């Protein structure tokens, strides 16, 4: 199971710092979990975030029907003045019955006007430990989307941001306040969030399914994403969006969908920029073996599926489809469920994901689009509350670097337990930035792509706790996994955290960068600190926080050289 994500079996909060991508040897460490954007493509100036700060005036009345390919819809007023929201619009048919573990089917049509003023159901998943008032309806009829827009008419062509949530099987739905798109819509984007299948409903692979599809199986949630993008292609202009300027953005597991669809032929031409938060790694980074961005070969996933059938006491696909969704959720996420029969993730199926990440680079089939990607200071192993002994630190070094451990310990020396924790944090942060930079060099030099890559390093630590969004939890500290979401969305207004003026400034910058990127493929704009595009000869990234400035990809040239050599020496290429 991916160490970066929540385990629904015990209901622990999702986004605590955890061990992250760097796995320590067992028992060696303890972590305390904790001006407008016009149709002419004008850039977004940074300005103090506030309700209705754009001064763009009132958008189109959401009670005026909008025509989609399925029928007419009306919306509702969103969180910010001048922004409308359309909730729960079906983009594909129900996934129940025969459609379970099947590519998404066309959305139903309706007569009259559909009131899109309430959230659609989320896909089946465990909700252990989540307050009842935060749990939406759960149903297999869950392939629905939400749209935020400030457009005054369908004649506008605003950049579109399509958001894919992260998570590990639980707290995965698009209607959470943390994903409210009003702030980005207020800055000139059209924002789409959507629900897709998760857990066994989103990842089951079986030989019988392969025979039914005529190709590999699994990746059902990724295929839902493609269906959503097709719906957007056909309908988003009616909401003032530009179908030729679609940014596909995702966080954590959602980021892996963006990565996969930058390779997949199924999504070609459906999106034009990629934003990957908690994003990409160098394709030989060992962390890809156990993080949300990784995948498993089809044969391995088929073995999980076959074991799943045995665990559930059935011997056929028909038998699986006859089990109720509620029973599947209960048994899949039971405390005693066998891991070898219930571990569902991305699949190297030869169809949705046609080749490895490395293969896409070397064959130059990685989609050549601008990329906006990065990571956070206190995720993937680093944490401000990490504790570690010197003995454990040295054991980690020996296990990870072998005969290069002495060189590592000279670069990251520690003679006390406090120093061991600090140096391990420093290593995690350096390695993460170096790995992302090396992915960028692959994108440019190996795949020979011409589009720009922009890398960030998010360092702002949200204050207090947020009880409104179960995906984040309340025991998180530092710039943890998911800390960037409210800032990137520019929606600090929707939480109960004690935000400061510094937080509002960072949110204004982060959301402006994102909308500029969606508009132009370049995050830079008036009033924003310069963000340099990746150059393979200069290993730097943008520190996004207070302050916001360009920093090196590692704390010293010697550390960069060591980590680069270590990653490039790995023999497993994903």
Secondary structure, DSSP 8 states (H G I E B T S, - for coil): --TTS--TTTT--S----STTS---TTSEEE-------TT----------TTTT-------TTS-EE-SS-EEE-EE-SSTT-EEEEEEESS---SGGGTTS--------SSEEE--S---B-S---TTS-GGG---B-S---EEEEEE--SSTT--EEEEEEE---SSSS--TTSGGG--HHHHHTT-EEEEE----HHHHH---HHHHHHHTS----HHHHHHHHHHHHHHHHGGGGTEEEEEEEEEEETHHHHHHHHHTT-GGGTTT-SEEEEET----TT-GGGGTSTT--EEHHHHHHHHHHHHHHHT--SHHHHHHS-HHHHHHHHT-TT--HHHH----EE-SSSS-S-HHHHHHTT-S---EEEEEEETT-TT--TTEEE-HHHHHHHHHHHHGGGHHHHHHHS--SSHHHHHHHHHHHHHHHHHHHHHHHHHIIIIIS---S-EEEEEE-----S--SS-TTT-S---SS-TTTTHHHHHT-GGGS-S---HHHHHHHHHHHHHHHHHHHHS----TTS------BTTB-EEEEESSS-EEEESSSSHHHHHHHHHHHHT-S---
